[in-house]
Amino acid sequence: MKTETKPLWSPYLAGFGLGLVLLSAILILGSGLGASGGFAKIGALAVNTVAPEHLAGMEHGKTLIAGDTHFLKDELIFGLLGVAIGGFLSAFRNGRVSKPGTVERGPNTTKGKRLTMAVAGGLMMGLAARIARGCTSGQALTGGAMLSLGSWAFMFAVFAGGFGLAYFVRKQWS
């Protein structure tokens, strides 16, 4: 499945393109970018399918599925689908899709450890995003573009935390 790998974009060009996507989202949809709200809505729909009485007892959960609009007409869900499809098509076009079952990892870690760390990190980020009532992409992109002081403070904290943690996990990738 993997073809000749094309070089990565310049981070400046990619950042400019991301800025144009954010501007388009604000102008067309009337809202910025973010993902955690979409995942929360998908989770609420799943819970409502299996245990509607449980969701009915949750004040915030009820608001996630309120209304008669089909969930695919929600800009957050539609955005998540677009990111997944667009990401796959871009990776495929640029020769960055590996055969199924391949796990990208450093030479000093196992497949199991890599998958465990990825799932644990994703769960922590998802939980933190729901507690904070927003995700890093919405906070950084939308809040940062609106020059929100809290968003800028958040991003400085994220980068500081990332650089601090990198020291402890660097040997997994080298």
VMD Tcl script that builds the backbone (N, CA, C; Angstrom):
set m [mol new atoms 522]
animate dup $m
set s [atomselect $m all]
$s set {name element resname resid chain x y z} {
  {N N MET 1 A 0.814 -1.185 0.000}
  {CA C MET 1 A 0.000 0.000 0.000}
  {C C MET 1 A 0.865 1.258 0.000}
  {N N LYS 2 A 2.051 1.156 0.588}
  {CA C LYS 2 A 2.922 2.317 0.691}
  {C C LYS 2 A 3.642 2.555 -0.626}
  {N N THR 3 A 3.592 3.796 -1.114}
  {CA C THR 3 A 4.299 4.164 -2.332}
  {C C THR 3 A 5.483 5.030 -1.947}
  {N N GLU 4 A 6.123 5.651 -2.933}
  {CA C GLU 4 A 7.239 6.522 -2.627}
  {C C GLU 4 A 6.764 7.691 -1.767}
  {N N THR 5 A 7.427 7.882 -0.627}
  {CA C THR 5 A 7.035 8.919 0.314}
  {C C THR 5 A 7.456 10.291 -0.194}
  {N N LYS 6 A 6.509 11.211 -0.205}
  {CA C LYS 6 A 6.796 12.581 -0.608}
  {C C LYS 6 A 7.249 13.375 0.607}
  {N N PRO 7 A 8.037 14.434 0.423}
  {CA C PRO 7 A 8.516 15.215 1.574}
  {C C PRO 7 A 7.365 15.929 2.281}
  {N N LEU 8 A 7.563 16.188 3.568}
  {CA C LEU 8 A 6.563 16.913 4.356}
  {C C LEU 8 A 6.514 18.379 3.926}
  {N N TRP 9 A 5.387 19.012 4.180}
  {CA C TRP 9 A 5.256 20.439 3.884}
  {C C TRP 9 A 6.115 21.250 4.842}
  {N N SER 10 A 6.410 22.441 4.419}
  {CA C SER 10 A 7.047 23.396 5.319}
  {C C SER 10 A 6.058 23.685 6.447}
  {N N PRO 11 A 6.497 23.725 7.705}
  {CA C PRO 11 A 5.562 24.024 8.794}
  {C C PRO 11 A 4.947 25.423 8.654}
  {N N TYR 12 A 5.652 26.336 8.018}
  {CA C TYR 12 A 5.110 27.691 7.812}
  {C C TYR 12 A 3.980 27.670 6.789}
  {N N LEU 13 A 4.169 26.913 5.718}
  {CA C LEU 13 A 3.124 26.791 4.705}
  {C C LEU 13 A 1.914 26.042 5.268}
  {N N ALA 14 A 2.170 24.965 6.026}
  {CA C ALA 14 A 1.077 24.210 6.642}
  {C C ALA 14 A 0.325 25.076 7.655}
  {N N GLY 15 A 1.035 25.865 8.438}
  {CA C GLY 15 A 0.398 26.764 9.405}
  {C C GLY 15 A -0.451 27.821 8.718}
  {N N PHE 16 A 0.042 28.346 7.616}
  {CA C PHE 16 A -0.732 29.323 6.840}
  {C C PHE 16 A -2.000 28.670 6.302}
  {N N GLY 17 A -1.870 27.445 5.786}
  {CA C GLY 17 A -3.039 26.714 5.284}
  {C C GLY 17 A -4.050 26.443 6.393}
  {N N LEU 18 A -3.562 26.081 7.573}
  {CA C LEU 18 A -4.442 25.848 8.705}
  {C C LEU 18 A -5.166 27.135 9.107}
  {N N GLY 19 A -4.458 28.235 9.033}
  {CA C GLY 19 A -5.087 29.531 9.306}
  {C C GLY 19 A -6.212 29.824 8.321}
  {N N LEU 20 A -6.005 29.484 7.059}
  {CA C LEU 20 A -7.064 29.689 6.058}
  {C C LEU 20 A -8.267 28.781 6.321}
  {N N VAL 21 A -8.002 27.552 6.770}
  {CA C VAL 21 A -9.094 26.642 7.120}
  {C C VAL 21 A -9.876 27.208 8.306}
  {N N LEU 22 A -9.178 27.713 9.307}
  {CA C LEU 22 A -9.839 28.304 10.467}
  {C C LEU 22 A -10.674 29.517 10.061}
  {N N LEU 23 A -10.118 30.382 9.242}
  {CA C LEU 23 A -10.856 31.556 8.766}
  {C C LEU 23 A -12.093 31.132 7.985}
  {N N SER 24 A -11.954 30.127 7.137}
  {CA C SER 24 A -13.099 29.620 6.373}
  {C C SER 24 A -14.175 29.065 7.296}
  {N N ALA 25 A -13.763 28.321 8.324}
  {CA C ALA 25 A -14.729 27.752 9.268}
  {C C ALA 25 A -15.495 28.860 9.983}
  {N N ILE 26 A -14.808 29.899 10.392}
  {CA C ILE 26 A -15.475 31.003 11.090}
  {C C ILE 26 A -16.435 31.729 10.154}
  {N N LEU 27 A -16.006 31.965 8.918}
  {CA C LEU 27 A -16.856 32.695 7.970}
  {C C LEU 27 A -18.049 31.857 7.494}
  {N N ILE 28 A -17.836 30.574 7.255}
  {CA C ILE 28 A -18.897 29.731 6.690}
  {C C ILE 28 A -19.810 29.165 7.777}
  {N N LEU 29 A -19.209 28.626 8.842}
  {CA C LEU 29 A -19.991 27.960 9.880}
  {C C LEU 29 A -20.382 28.875 11.029}
  {N N GLY 30 A -19.639 29.952 11.185}
  {CA C GLY 30 A -19.902 30.845 12.306}
  {C C GLY 30 A -19.268 30.369 13.594}
  {N N SER 31 A -18.429 29.346 13.514}
  {CA C SER 31 A -17.717 28.857 14.695}
  {C C SER 31 A -16.321 28.420 14.279}
  {N N GLY 32 A -15.443 28.326 15.254}
  {CA C GLY 32 A -14.071 27.928 14.978}
  {C C GLY 32 A -13.917 26.423 14.910}
  {N N LEU 33 A -12.663 25.989 15.029}
  {CA C LEU 33 A -12.351 24.561 14.959}
  {C C LEU 33 A -12.231 23.975 16.352}
  {N N GLY 34 A -12.532 22.711 16.479}
  {CA C GLY 34 A -12.430 21.978 17.726}
  {C C GLY 34 A -12.946 20.573 17.494}
  {N N ALA 35 A -12.556 19.641 18.361}
  {CA C ALA 35 A -12.946 18.251 18.139}
  {C C ALA 35 A -13.669 17.622 19.314}
  {N N SER 36 A -13.379 18.043 20.528}
  {CA C SER 36 A -13.921 17.327 21.688}
  {C C SER 36 A -15.443 17.366 21.736}
  {N N GLY 37 A -16.053 18.450 21.315}
  {CA C GLY 37 A -17.515 18.524 21.298}
  {C C GLY 37 A -18.119 17.482 20.369}
  {N N GLY 38 A -17.476 17.237 19.240}
  {CA C GLY 38 A -17.945 16.219 18.310}
  {C C GLY 38 A -17.851 14.826 18.902}
  {N N PHE 39 A -16.723 14.541 19.567}
  {CA C PHE 39 A -16.576 13.233 20.207}
  {C C PHE 39 A -17.578 13.071 21.345}
  {N N ALA 40 A -17.842 14.153 22.084}
  {CA C ALA 40 A -18.841 14.093 23.163}
  {C C ALA 40 A -20.224 13.788 22.595}
  {N N LYS 41 A -20.554 14.397 21.449}
  {CA C LYS 41 A -21.861 14.140 20.834}
  {C C LYS 41 A -21.968 12.696 20.349}
  {N N ILE 42 A -20.892 12.177 19.774}
  {CA C ILE 42 A -20.892 10.777 19.330}
  {C C ILE 42 A -21.067 9.853 20.531}
  {N N GLY 43 A -20.357 10.144 21.621}
  {CA C GLY 43 A -20.496 9.342 22.836}
  {C C GLY 43 A -21.909 9.409 23.398}
  {N N ALA 44 A -22.496 10.606 23.404}
  {CA C ALA 44 A -23.863 10.762 23.907}
  {C C ALA 44 A -24.856 10.001 23.039}
  {N N LEU 45 A -24.651 10.020 21.732}
  {CA C LEU 45 A -25.528 9.260 20.841}
  {C C LEU 45 A -25.419 7.761 21.106}
  {N N ALA 46 A -24.199 7.294 21.350}
  {CA C ALA 46 A -23.993 5.872 21.642}
  {C C ALA 46 A -24.664 5.489 22.956}
  {N N VAL 47 A -24.495 6.312 23.991}
  {CA C VAL 47 A -25.128 6.031 25.280}
  {C C VAL 47 A -26.642 6.081 25.142}
  {N N ASN 48 A -27.154 7.038 24.383}
  {CA C ASN 48 A -28.592 7.170 24.194}
  {C C ASN 48 A -29.169 5.948 23.475}
  {N N THR 49 A -28.383 5.331 22.610}
  {CA C THR 49 A -28.835 4.137 21.897}
  {C C THR 49 A -28.913 2.937 22.833}
  {N N VAL 50 A -27.931 2.813 23.722}
  {CA C VAL 50 A -27.840 1.649 24.600}
  {C C VAL 50 A -28.614 1.847 25.914}
  {N N ALA 51 A -28.469 3.037 26.515}
  {CA C ALA 51 A -29.083 3.288 27.827}
  {C C ALA 51 A -29.653 4.704 27.880}
  {N N PRO 52 A -30.780 4.954 27.206}
  {CA C PRO 52 A -31.332 6.311 27.167}
  {C C PRO 52 A -31.718 6.855 28.540}
  {N N GLU 53 A -32.118 5.980 29.453}
  {CA C GLU 53 A -32.483 6.451 30.791}
  {C C GLU 53 A -31.271 6.988 31.544}
  {N N HIS 54 A -30.108 6.415 31.287}
  {CA C HIS 54 A -28.875 6.914 31.917}
  {C C HIS 54 A -28.554 8.322 31.409}
  {N N LEU 55 A -28.640 8.512 30.101}
  {CA C LEU 55 A -28.350 9.827 29.524}
  {C C LEU 55 A -29.379 10.860 29.980}
  {N N ALA 56 A -30.629 10.446 30.135}
  {CA C ALA 56 A -31.677 11.371 30.561}
  {C C ALA 56 A -31.404 11.916 31.959}
  {N N GLY 57 A -30.676 11.169 32.770}
  {CA C GLY 57 A -30.336 11.624 34.116}
  {C C GLY 57 A -29.122 12.533 34.163}
  {N N MET 58 A -28.487 12.761 33.044}
  {CA C MET 58 A -27.289 13.620 32.991}
  {C C MET 58 A -27.663 14.958 32.367}
  {N N GLU 59 A -27.539 16.020 33.139}
  {CA C GLU 59 A -27.932 17.344 32.648}
  {C C GLU 59 A -27.162 17.728 31.379}
  {N N HIS 60 A -25.844 17.570 31.413}
  {CA C HIS 60 A -25.030 17.951 30.245}
  {C C HIS 60 A -25.245 16.987 29.083}
  {N N GLY 61 A -25.430 15.713 29.391}
  {CA C GLY 61 A -25.627 14.712 28.338}
  {C C GLY 61 A -26.861 14.980 27.503}
  {N N LYS 62 A -27.920 15.422 28.148}
  {CA C LYS 62 A -29.166 15.717 27.433}
  {C C LYS 62 A -28.972 16.848 26.425}
  {N N THR 63 A -28.149 17.821 26.780}
  {CA C THR 63 A -27.956 18.957 25.866}
  {C C THR 63 A -27.185 18.552 24.617}
  {N N LEU 64 A -26.387 17.483 24.713}
  {CA C LEU 64 A -25.588 17.060 23.566}
  {C C LEU 64 A -26.430 16.458 22.444}
  {N N ILE 65 A -27.586 15.910 22.785}
  {CA C ILE 65 A -28.414 15.284 21.754}
  {C C ILE 65 A -29.752 16.000 21.590}
  {N N ALA 66 A -29.902 17.159 22.211}
  {CA C ALA 66 A -31.167 17.903 22.128}
  {C C ALA 66 A -31.417 18.386 20.701}
  {N N GLY 67 A -32.664 18.490 20.346}
  {CA C GLY 67 A -33.040 19.003 19.031}
  {C C GLY 67 A -33.409 17.893 18.071}
  {N N ASP 68 A -34.000 18.293 16.963}
  {CA C ASP 68 A -34.456 17.335 15.959}
  {C C ASP 68 A -33.496 17.206 14.786}
  {N N THR 69 A -32.400 17.936 14.799}
  {CA C THR 69 A -31.445 17.903 13.692}
  {C C THR 69 A -30.650 16.604 13.716}
  {N N HIS 70 A -30.484 15.987 12.561}
  {CA C HIS 70 A -29.685 14.765 12.452}
  {C C HIS 70 A -28.244 15.074 12.844}
  {N N PHE 71 A -27.609 14.134 13.547}
  {CA C PHE 71 A -26.273 14.412 14.071}
  {C C PHE 71 A -25.238 14.677 12.978}
  {N N LEU 72 A -25.443 14.181 11.774}
  {CA C LEU 72 A -24.483 14.460 10.700}
  {C C LEU 72 A -24.587 15.891 10.178}
  {N N LYS 73 A -25.619 16.608 10.586}
  {CA C LYS 73 A -25.739 18.012 10.190}
  {C C LYS 73 A -25.061 18.938 11.191}
  {N N ASP 74 A -24.507 18.383 12.238}
  {CA C ASP 74 A -23.781 19.169 13.234}
  {C C ASP 74 A -22.378 19.457 12.697}
  {N N GLU 75 A -21.943 20.717 12.776}
  {CA C GLU 75 A -20.643 21.077 12.190}
  {C C GLU 75 A -19.482 20.371 12.870}
  {N N LEU 76 A -19.602 20.049 14.167}
  {CA C LEU 76 A -18.512 19.363 14.848}
  {C C LEU 76 A -18.354 17.927 14.350}
  {N N ILE 77 A -19.458 17.220 14.188}
  {CA C ILE 77 A -19.421 15.843 13.676}
  {C C ILE 77 A -18.924 15.846 12.233}
  {N N PHE 78 A -19.466 16.769 11.446}
  {CA C PHE 78 A -19.070 16.877 10.046}
  {C C PHE 78 A -17.578 17.203 9.943}
  {N N GLY 79 A -17.102 18.071 10.823}
  {CA C GLY 79 A -15.675 18.410 10.847}
  {C C GLY 79 A -14.809 17.210 11.176}
  {N N LEU 80 A -15.239 16.389 12.157}
  {CA C LEU 80 A -14.481 15.186 12.505}
  {C C LEU 80 A -14.405 14.217 11.333}
  {N N LEU 81 A -15.527 14.039 10.650}
  {CA C LEU 81 A -15.525 13.161 9.469}
  {C C LEU 81 A -14.578 13.703 8.400}
  {N N GLY 82 A -14.612 15.001 8.197}
  {CA C GLY 82 A -13.723 15.627 7.206}
  {C C GLY 82 A -12.259 15.467 7.554}
  {N N VAL 83 A -11.931 15.618 8.826}
  {CA C VAL 83 A -10.539 15.453 9.265}
  {C C VAL 83 A -10.086 14.016 9.035}
  {N N ALA 84 A -10.927 13.045 9.392}
  {CA C ALA 84 A -10.555 11.637 9.222}
  {C C ALA 84 A -10.389 11.277 7.744}
  {N N ILE 85 A -11.349 11.652 6.927}
  {CA C ILE 85 A -11.295 11.320 5.495}
  {C C ILE 85 A -10.168 12.087 4.811}
  {N N GLY 86 A -10.075 13.375 5.100}
  {CA C GLY 86 A -9.018 14.188 4.486}
  {C C GLY 86 A -7.633 13.751 4.906}
  {N N GLY 87 A -7.478 13.403 6.181}
  {CA C GLY 87 A -6.177 12.923 6.662}
  {C C GLY 87 A -5.757 11.641 5.978}
  {N N PHE 88 A -6.704 10.705 5.824}
  {CA C PHE 88 A -6.386 9.446 5.158}
  {C C PHE 88 A -6.036 9.689 3.686}
  {N N LEU 89 A -6.846 10.493 2.997}
  {CA C LEU 89 A -6.580 10.748 1.573}
  {C C LEU 89 A -5.235 11.443 1.376}
  {N N SER 90 A -4.908 12.380 2.247}
  {CA C SER 90 A -3.620 13.066 2.151}
  {C C SER 90 A -2.463 12.103 2.395}
  {N N ALA 91 A -2.601 11.261 3.436}
  {CA C ALA 91 A -1.548 10.284 3.723}
  {C C ALA 91 A -1.400 9.292 2.579}
  {N N PHE 92 A -2.517 8.858 2.015}
  {CA C PHE 92 A -2.480 7.916 0.898}
  {C C PHE 92 A -1.803 8.543 -0.317}
  {N N ARG 93 A -2.193 9.767 -0.632}
  {CA C ARG 93 A -1.642 10.474 -1.794}
  {C C ARG 93 A -0.139 10.710 -1.661}
  {N N ASN 94 A 0.319 10.922 -0.419}
  {CA C ASN 94 A 1.723 11.239 -0.204}
  {C C ASN 94 A 2.561 10.042 0.216}
  {N N GLY 95 A 1.995 8.834 0.057}
  {CA C GLY 95 A 2.772 7.624 0.315}
  {C C GLY 95 A 3.059 7.376 1.783}
  {N N ARG 96 A 2.182 7.803 2.667}
  {CA C ARG 96 A 2.417 7.644 4.104}
  {C C ARG 96 A 1.445 6.666 4.763}
  {N N VAL 97 A 0.796 5.818 3.969}
  {CA C VAL 97 A -0.108 4.814 4.524}
  {C C VAL 97 A 0.622 3.474 4.509}
  {N N SER 98 A 0.765 2.907 5.694}
  {CA C SER 98 A 1.421 1.605 5.814}
  {C C SER 98 A 0.383 0.506 5.679}
  {N N LYS 99 A 0.837 -0.719 5.531}
  {CA C LYS 99 A -0.103 -1.837 5.441}
  {C C LYS 99 A -0.834 -1.992 6.776}
  {N N PRO 100 A -2.053 -2.515 6.754}
  {CA C PRO 100 A -2.822 -2.692 7.998}
  {C C PRO 100 A -2.045 -3.521 9.017}
  {N N GLY 101 A -2.127 -3.117 10.268}
  {CA C GLY 101 A -1.431 -3.824 11.338}
  {C C GLY 101 A -0.070 -3.240 11.664}
  {N N THR 102 A 0.417 -2.313 10.831}
  {CA C THR 102 A 1.706 -1.681 11.090}
  {C C THR 102 A 1.533 -0.639 12.187}
  {N N VAL 103 A 2.445 -0.645 13.149}
  {CA C VAL 103 A 2.417 0.327 14.236}
  {C C VAL 103 A 3.720 1.121 14.188}
  {N N GLU 104 A 3.607 2.418 13.966}
  {CA C GLU 104 A 4.797 3.277 13.956}
  {C C GLU 104 A 5.324 3.370 15.382}
  {N N ARG 105 A 6.613 3.079 15.548}
  {CA C ARG 105 A 7.203 3.103 16.885}
  {C C ARG 105 A 8.706 3.237 16.773}
  {N N GLY 106 A 9.305 3.624 17.865}
  {CA C GLY 106 A 10.754 3.709 17.920}
  {C C GLY 106 A 11.361 2.335 18.093}
  {N N PRO 107 A 12.672 2.227 17.914}
  {CA C PRO 107 A 13.319 0.910 17.989}
  {C C PRO 107 A 13.390 0.344 19.405}
  {N N ASN 108 A 13.185 1.175 20.418}
  {CA C ASN 108 A 13.327 0.717 21.803}
  {C C ASN 108 A 11.997 0.452 22.501}
  {N N THR 109 A 10.934 0.273 21.760}
  {CA C THR 109 A 9.642 -0.013 22.380}
  {C C THR 109 A 8.917 -1.098 21.583}
  {N N THR 110 A 8.018 -1.769 22.261}
  {CA C THR 110 A 7.254 -2.830 21.609}
  {C C THR 110 A 5.948 -2.269 21.052}
  {N N LYS 111 A 5.300 -3.071 20.192}
  {CA C LYS 111 A 3.993 -2.674 19.655}
  {C C LYS 111 A 2.991 -2.461 20.784}
  {N N GLY 112 A 2.978 -3.398 21.713}
  {CA C GLY 112 A 2.037 -3.321 22.824}
  {C C GLY 112 A 2.239 -2.088 23.676}
  {N N LYS 113 A 3.499 -1.792 23.985}
  {CA C LYS 113 A 3.780 -0.604 24.802}
  {C C LYS 113 A 3.394 0.661 24.043}
  {N N ARG 114 A 3.678 0.718 22.757}
  {CA C ARG 114 A 3.337 1.896 21.950}
  {C C ARG 114 A 1.825 2.100 21.913}
  {N N LEU 115 A 1.077 1.022 21.682}
  {CA C LEU 115 A -0.377 1.131 21.639}
  {C C LEU 115 A -0.947 1.491 23.009}
  {N N THR 116 A -0.396 0.906 24.071}
  {CA C THR 116 A -0.847 1.230 25.427}
  {C C THR 116 A -0.609 2.703 25.740}
  {N N MET 117 A 0.572 3.207 25.391}
  {CA C MET 117 A 0.872 4.620 25.648}
  {C C MET 117 A -0.030 5.534 24.815}
  {N N ALA 118 A -0.306 5.151 23.574}
  {CA C ALA 118 A -1.162 5.973 22.712}
  {C C ALA 118 A -2.592 6.015 23.240}
  {N N VAL 119 A -3.124 4.863 23.643}
  {CA C VAL 119 A -4.495 4.819 24.165}
  {C C VAL 119 A -4.582 5.568 25.492}
  {N N ALA 120 A -3.618 5.349 26.378}
  {CA C ALA 120 A -3.628 6.044 27.676}
  {C C ALA 120 A -3.540 7.559 27.476}
  {N N GLY 121 A -2.658 7.997 26.594}
  {CA C GLY 121 A -2.539 9.427 26.326}
  {C C GLY 121 A -3.800 10.007 25.722}
  {N N GLY 122 A -4.409 9.271 24.797}
  {CA C GLY 122 A -5.651 9.736 24.181}
  {C C GLY 122 A -6.786 9.826 25.179}
  {N N LEU 123 A -6.885 8.828 26.082}
  {CA C LEU 123 A -7.924 8.868 27.110}
  {C C LEU 123 A -7.715 10.033 28.072}
  {N N MET 124 A -6.464 10.268 28.468}
  {CA C MET 124 A -6.186 11.402 29.360}
  {C C MET 124 A -6.524 12.730 28.689}
  {N N MET 125 A -6.156 12.866 27.411}
  {CA C MET 125 A -6.462 14.108 26.689}
  {C C MET 125 A -7.971 14.283 26.528}
  {N N GLY 126 A -8.670 13.204 26.216}
  {CA C GLY 126 A -10.119 13.286 26.053}
  {C C GLY 126 A -10.814 13.662 27.351}
  {N N LEU 127 A -10.403 13.040 28.451}
  {CA C LEU 127 A -10.985 13.357 29.747}
  {C C LEU 127 A -10.684 14.806 30.133}
  {N N ALA 128 A -9.445 15.219 29.948}
  {CA C ALA 128 A -9.075 16.597 30.281}
  {C C ALA 128 A -9.838 17.594 29.429}
  {N N ALA 129 A -10.052 17.264 28.164}
  {CA C ALA 129 A -10.793 18.167 27.282}
  {C C ALA 129 A -12.234 18.320 27.748}
  {N N ARG 130 A -12.846 17.239 28.206}
  {CA C ARG 130 A -14.234 17.336 28.682}
  {C C ARG 130 A -14.297 18.097 30.005}
  {N N ILE 131 A -13.318 17.885 30.893}
  {CA C ILE 131 A -13.301 18.609 32.158}
  {C C ILE 131 A -13.124 20.103 31.900}
  {N N ALA 132 A -12.250 20.428 30.939}
  {CA C ALA 132 A -11.979 21.834 30.611}
  {C C ALA 132 A -13.039 22.436 29.704}
  {N N ARG 133 A -13.976 21.604 29.242}
  {CA C ARG 133 A -15.050 22.010 28.338}
  {C C ARG 133 A -14.505 22.519 27.004}
  {N N GLY 134 A -13.448 21.872 26.521}
  {CA C GLY 134 A -12.895 22.212 25.219}
  {C C GLY 134 A -11.589 21.485 24.987}
  {N N CYS 135 A -11.226 21.331 23.737}
  {CA C CYS 135 A -10.019 20.580 23.400}
  {C C CYS 135 A -8.868 21.515 23.041}
  {N N THR 136 A -7.702 20.918 22.899}
  {CA C THR 136 A -6.516 21.707 22.588}
  {C C THR 136 A -6.638 22.391 21.235}
  {N N SER 137 A -7.248 21.730 20.268}
  {CA C SER 137 A -7.347 22.361 18.947}
  {C C SER 137 A -8.265 23.574 18.985}
  {N N GLY 138 A -9.390 23.443 19.660}
  {CA C GLY 138 A -10.284 24.595 19.774}
  {C C GLY 138 A -9.651 25.711 20.586}
  {N N GLN 139 A -8.988 25.327 21.670}
  {CA C GLN 139 A -8.349 26.313 22.540}
  {C C GLN 139 A -7.212 27.028 21.812}
  {N N ALA 140 A -6.349 26.251 21.158}
  {CA C ALA 140 A -5.179 26.832 20.511}
  {C C ALA 140 A -5.543 27.582 19.239}
  {N N LEU 141 A -6.299 26.948 18.364}
  {CA C LEU 141 A -6.593 27.562 17.074}
  {C C LEU 141 A -7.616 28.681 17.188}
  {N N THR 142 A -8.789 28.340 17.688}
  {CA C THR 142 A -9.856 29.331 17.729}
  {C C THR 142 A -9.581 30.385 18.786}
  {N N GLY 143 A -9.279 29.946 20.003}
  {CA C GLY 143 A -9.002 30.913 21.073}
  {C C GLY 143 A -7.770 31.744 20.797}
  {N N GLY 144 A -6.725 31.105 20.274}
  {CA C GLY 144 A -5.501 31.847 19.944}
  {C C GLY 144 A -5.728 32.862 18.847}
  {N N ALA 145 A -6.517 32.486 17.838}
  {CA C ALA 145 A -6.804 33.415 16.738}
  {C C ALA 145 A -7.632 34.605 17.216}
  {N N MET 146 A -8.428 34.383 18.260}
  {CA C MET 146 A -9.237 35.474 18.810}
  {C C MET 146 A -8.476 36.246 19.883}
  {N N LEU 147 A -7.186 35.924 20.010}
  {CA C LEU 147 A -6.283 36.586 20.953}
  {C C LEU 147 A -6.760 36.478 22.395}
  {N N SER 148 A -7.343 35.340 22.741}
  {CA C SER 148 A -7.781 35.080 24.113}
  {C C SER 148 A -6.552 34.832 24.980}
  {N N LEU 149 A -6.422 35.603 26.046}
  {CA C LEU 149 A -5.279 35.478 26.942}
  {C C LEU 149 A -5.218 34.075 27.548}
  {N N GLY 150 A -6.376 33.531 27.921}
  {CA C GLY 150 A -6.415 32.186 28.488}
  {C C GLY 150 A -5.918 31.137 27.502}
  {N N SER 151 A -6.268 31.299 26.226}
  {CA C SER 151 A -5.815 30.348 25.204}
  {C C SER 151 A -4.306 30.411 25.015}
  {N N TRP 152 A -3.768 31.607 25.026}
  {CA C TRP 152 A -2.318 31.746 24.875}
  {C C TRP 152 A -1.589 31.179 26.099}
  {N N ALA 153 A -2.112 31.431 27.291}
  {CA C ALA 153 A -1.509 30.871 28.502}
  {C C ALA 153 A -1.575 29.345 28.456}
  {N N PHE 154 A -2.712 28.813 28.009}
  {CA C PHE 154 A -2.883 27.375 27.881}
  {C C PHE 154 A -1.843 26.792 26.934}
  {N N MET 155 A -1.657 27.406 25.780}
  {CA C MET 155 A -0.713 26.866 24.803}
  {C C MET 155 A 0.724 26.922 25.300}
  {N N PHE 156 A 1.091 28.000 25.989}
  {CA C PHE 156 A 2.437 28.041 26.571}
  {C C PHE 156 A 2.607 26.910 27.582}
  {N N ALA 157 A 1.560 26.622 28.364}
  {CA C ALA 157 A 1.618 25.534 29.337}
  {C C ALA 157 A 1.717 24.178 28.628}
  {N N VAL 158 A 0.987 23.998 27.533}
  {CA C VAL 158 A 1.043 22.742 26.781}
  {C C VAL 158 A 2.445 22.512 26.226}
  {N N PHE 159 A 3.028 23.539 25.618}
  {CA C PHE 159 A 4.372 23.380 25.065}
  {C C PHE 159 A 5.400 23.141 26.165}
  {N N ALA 160 A 5.276 23.832 27.283}
  {CA C ALA 160 A 6.207 23.619 28.400}
  {C C ALA 160 A 6.066 22.190 28.928}
  {N N GLY 161 A 4.830 21.724 29.081}
  {CA C GLY 161 A 4.606 20.356 29.536}
  {C C GLY 161 A 5.143 19.330 28.554}
  {N N GLY 162 A 4.956 19.590 27.257}
  {CA C GLY 162 A 5.465 18.683 26.227}
  {C C GLY 162 A 6.980 18.599 26.233}
  {N N PHE 163 A 7.633 19.754 26.341}
  {CA C PHE 163 A 9.097 19.748 26.391}
  {C C PHE 163 A 9.584 19.063 27.659}
  {N N GLY 164 A 8.887 19.282 28.775}
  {CA C GLY 164 A 9.272 18.638 30.029}
  {C C GLY 164 A 9.114 17.131 29.972}
  {N N LEU 165 A 8.029 16.647 29.402}
  {CA C LEU 165 A 7.776 15.211 29.309}
  {C C LEU 165 A 8.684 14.543 28.276}
  {N N ALA 166 A 9.082 15.281 27.250}
  {CA C ALA 166 A 9.922 14.712 26.186}
  {C C ALA 166 A 11.205 14.102 26.738}
  {N N TYR 167 A 11.749 14.689 27.775}
  {CA C TYR 167 A 12.974 14.160 28.379}
  {C C TYR 167 A 12.771 12.720 28.848}
  {N N PHE 168 A 11.584 12.421 29.390}
  {CA C PHE 168 A 11.339 11.102 29.960}
  {C C PHE 168 A 10.961 10.041 28.932}
  {N N VAL 169 A 10.471 10.433 27.781}
  {CA C VAL 169 A 10.054 9.453 26.779}
  {C C VAL 169 A 10.939 9.460 25.529}
  {N N ARG 170 A 11.985 10.252 25.525}
  {CA C ARG 170 A 12.821 10.408 24.323}
  {C C ARG 170 A 13.470 9.103 23.875}
  {N N LYS 171 A 13.785 8.219 24.809}
  {CA C LYS 171 A 14.475 6.976 24.442}
  {C C LYS 171 A 13.553 5.987 23.764}
  {N N GLN 172 A 12.234 6.225 23.818}
  {CA C GLN 172 A 11.285 5.358 23.121}
  {C C GLN 172 A 11.399 5.544 21.609}
  {N N TRP 173 A 11.922 6.686 21.182}
  {CA C TRP 173 A 11.934 7.020 19.754}
  {C C TRP 173 A 13.328 7.116 19.159}
  {N N SER 174 A 14.357 6.905 19.953}
  {CA C SER 174 A 15.711 7.024 19.387}
  {C C SER 174 A 16.445 5.705 19.412}
}
mol reanalyze $m
mol bondsrecalc $m
mol representation Tube
mol addrep $m
